[in-house]
Amino acid sequence: MAEASRRAARSARKGGLANAIFVVAAAESLPAELDGAATVVTLHFPWGSLLRGVAAAEPWLAAALVRVTRPGALVDAFVSVTPRDRIPGQATLDPDAMLELEAAWSVLGFTVESAAPATPQEIAAPTPPGPSAWAPAAPGPPGDSAYEPRPAAWRRSVDRRSAAGSGGD
């Protein structure tokens, strides 16, 4: 995050983003100052409870996203799931799982704009979402099963519906 915040602090001429906000906080306890502030949220290879929230379309995550986003905001998620992640009912993400998630996120007030395997170029991009140690192309030490290469990643983009059209607002 330090490198991303340095890049964002550059002048606009050099690719800086004057309105970028970087926060270290759990998704379920984001600061109130962020309420309704976001027009774009990027989740780059979440893990733990955040991965479970994304991959299982958990209502607590949808509520947090609705709270911090404006209607019509884009939520762009790069996700990879392995059996080791212990997502209930999902060992991996495949096209069938993505269709189920599309329906689940729709009920929670989000419209899935796209869901497709992420390209190697998207995963390796030097700007957000940018390269990640959790990326599928990042194998760990040989023989260490905790760092097995992850399966193909999916990129899913969803738009938050307005309060009138949302099931979660």
DOLOMI-739689 format. One line per 2 residues: number of its first residue (from 1); their letters; for each residue x, y, z of C-alpha. Coordinates in Angstrom, 2 decimals. Example, Ala and Ser with C-alpha at 12.3 -4.5 7.8 and 13.67 -1.06 7.14 Angstrom:
<nodes>
1 = AS = 12.30 -4.50 7.80 | 13.67 -1.06 7.14;
</nodes>
This chain:
<nodes>
1 = MA = 0.00 0.00 0.00 | 2.95 2.32 0.61;
3 = EA = 3.98 2.24 -3.06 | 0.40 2.77 -4.24;
5 = SR = -0.02 5.76 -1.92 | 3.28 7.25 -3.16;
7 = RA = 2.08 6.92 -6.76 | -1.29 8.48 -5.86;
9 = AR = 0.46 11.44 -4.20 | 2.24 12.38 -7.44;
11 = SA = 1.01 15.33 -9.43 | -1.87 14.63 -11.79;
13 = RK = 0.52 15.19 -14.68 | 2.56 12.22 -13.43;
15 = GG = -0.45 9.96 -12.88 | -1.32 10.94 -9.31;
17 = LA = -4.81 10.66 -7.91 | -5.74 13.60 -5.69;
19 = NA = -8.88 11.88 -4.40 | -7.37 8.44 -3.56;
21 = IF = -7.93 7.31 0.03 | -5.96 4.44 1.55;
23 = VV = -7.33 2.80 4.69 | -6.13 -0.11 6.77;
25 = AA = -9.27 -1.48 8.40 | -11.49 -4.53 8.37;
27 = AE = -14.21 -4.30 5.73 | -16.91 -4.67 8.36;
29 = SL = -15.56 -1.73 10.39 | -14.55 0.92 7.87;
31 = PA = -14.50 4.50 9.23 | -17.75 6.47 9.00;
33 = EL = -15.86 9.16 7.05 | -15.99 6.80 4.06;
35 = DG = -19.80 6.48 4.04 | -21.02 7.14 0.51;
37 = AA = -17.58 8.30 -0.62 | -16.47 5.61 -3.06;
39 = TV = -17.23 5.52 -6.76 | -14.77 2.63 -7.27;
41 = VT = -13.70 -0.13 -4.86 | -11.00 -2.57 -5.93;
43 = LH = -10.48 -5.88 -4.14 | -7.23 -7.46 -5.27;
45 = FP = -6.95 -11.11 -4.24 | -8.63 -10.84 -0.85;
47 = WG = -7.97 -13.56 1.70 | -9.50 -14.75 4.95;
49 = SL = -12.88 -13.34 5.88 | -12.86 -10.83 3.02;
51 = LR = -12.33 -13.63 0.48 | -15.16 -15.59 2.08;
53 = GV = -17.34 -12.48 1.92 | -16.65 -12.00 -1.79;
55 = AA = -16.72 -15.66 -2.84 | -19.84 -16.52 -0.87;
57 = AE = -21.69 -13.19 -1.41 | -22.05 -12.74 2.34;
59 = PW = -24.56 -10.07 3.44 | -22.12 -8.43 5.90;
61 = LA = -19.77 -7.57 3.02 | -22.59 -6.32 0.82;
63 = AA = -23.75 -4.08 3.68 | -20.22 -2.68 4.11;
65 = LV = -19.92 -2.02 0.37 | -23.33 -0.36 0.21;
67 = RV = -22.37 1.85 3.15 | -19.14 3.18 1.61;
69 = TR = -20.18 3.36 -2.06 | -22.38 5.73 -3.98;
71 = PG = -25.23 4.31 -6.07 | -23.75 3.19 -9.39;
73 = AL = -20.29 2.64 -7.89 | -18.08 -0.02 -9.44;
75 = VD = -16.71 -2.84 -7.27 | -13.90 -4.58 -9.15;
77 = AF = -12.75 -7.84 -7.54 | -9.89 -10.11 -8.54;
79 = VS = -10.55 -13.42 -6.81 | -8.97 -16.86 -6.69;
81 = VT = -10.25 -19.71 -4.50 | -8.57 -22.99 -3.54;
83 = PR = -9.84 -25.79 -1.29 | -7.38 -24.51 1.35;
85 = DR = -9.44 -21.29 1.58 | -12.33 -23.33 3.07;
87 = IP = -15.14 -21.41 1.40 | -18.35 -23.27 2.32;
89 = GQ = -19.61 -25.13 -0.75 | -16.86 -23.79 -3.04;
91 = AT = -13.54 -25.50 -3.57 | -12.73 -23.31 -6.57;
93 = LD = -14.38 -20.70 -8.77 | -15.57 -22.05 -12.08;
95 = PD = -18.15 -20.75 -14.57 | -21.02 -22.45 -12.69;
97 = AM = -19.92 -20.95 -9.37 | -19.66 -17.52 -10.98;
99 = LE = -23.26 -17.81 -12.26 | -24.44 -18.68 -8.74;
101 = LE = -22.52 -15.71 -7.34 | -24.05 -13.40 -9.94;
103 = AA = -27.51 -14.33 -8.65 | -26.45 -14.00 -5.00;
105 = WS = -24.86 -10.55 -5.49 | -27.96 -9.42 -7.41;
107 = VL = -30.17 -10.22 -4.41 | -27.79 -8.12 -2.27;
109 = GF = -28.21 -5.02 -4.46 | -25.42 -5.34 -7.01;
111 = TV = -25.56 -5.88 -10.77 | -22.78 -8.06 -12.17;
113 = ES = -21.36 -6.21 -15.17 | -18.78 -8.86 -16.04;
115 = AA = -17.29 -12.05 -14.68 | -14.45 -13.63 -16.59;
117 = PA = -11.06 -15.18 -16.00 | -8.53 -12.44 -15.29;
119 = TP = -5.85 -12.10 -17.92 | -2.15 -12.41 -17.05;
121 = QE = -1.80 -8.74 -18.04 | -4.51 -7.68 -15.55;
123 = IA = -2.89 -9.69 -12.76 | 0.61 -8.35 -13.48;
125 = AP = -0.43 -4.70 -14.00 | 1.86 -2.28 -12.13;
127 = TP = -1.01 0.01 -11.12 | -4.16 -0.91 -9.19;
129 = PG = -5.12 -3.60 -8.98 | -1.40 -4.21 -9.57;
131 = PS = 0.78 -7.19 -8.85 | 0.06 -9.19 -5.73;
133 = AW = 1.82 -11.86 -3.73 | -1.52 -13.68 -3.76;
135 = AP = -1.74 -13.69 -7.55 | -2.08 -17.06 -9.27;
137 = AA = 1.27 -16.55 -11.01 | 3.11 -16.14 -7.70;
139 = PG = 4.26 -19.59 -6.56 | 5.81 -19.92 -3.14;
141 = PP = 8.86 -21.89 -2.07 | 9.08 -25.27 -3.84;
143 = GD = 7.37 -28.00 -1.87 | 5.61 -25.64 0.54;
145 = SA = 1.91 -26.49 0.21 | 0.93 -23.28 2.02;
147 = YE = 2.24 -21.38 -1.01 | 0.90 -23.50 -3.85;
149 = PR = 0.28 -21.55 -7.04 | -3.33 -20.42 -7.01;
151 = PA = -5.71 -21.50 -9.76 | -6.92 -19.15 -12.43;
153 = AW = -8.20 -15.90 -11.02 | -11.54 -14.39 -11.88;
155 = RR = -12.22 -10.72 -12.35 | -15.73 -9.76 -11.38;
157 = SV = -17.06 -6.23 -11.77 | -20.33 -5.28 -10.12;
159 = DR = -22.26 -2.01 -9.99 | -24.17 -0.98 -6.90;
161 = RS = -27.78 -0.31 -7.81 | -29.52 2.80 -6.55;
163 = AA = -31.48 2.52 -3.33 | -34.76 2.17 -5.26;
165 = GS = -33.51 -0.84 -7.21 | -31.43 -2.50 -4.51;
167 = GG = -32.39 -5.52 -2.51 | -29.88 -4.54 0.18;
169 = D = -30.59 -0.81 0.70;
</nodes>
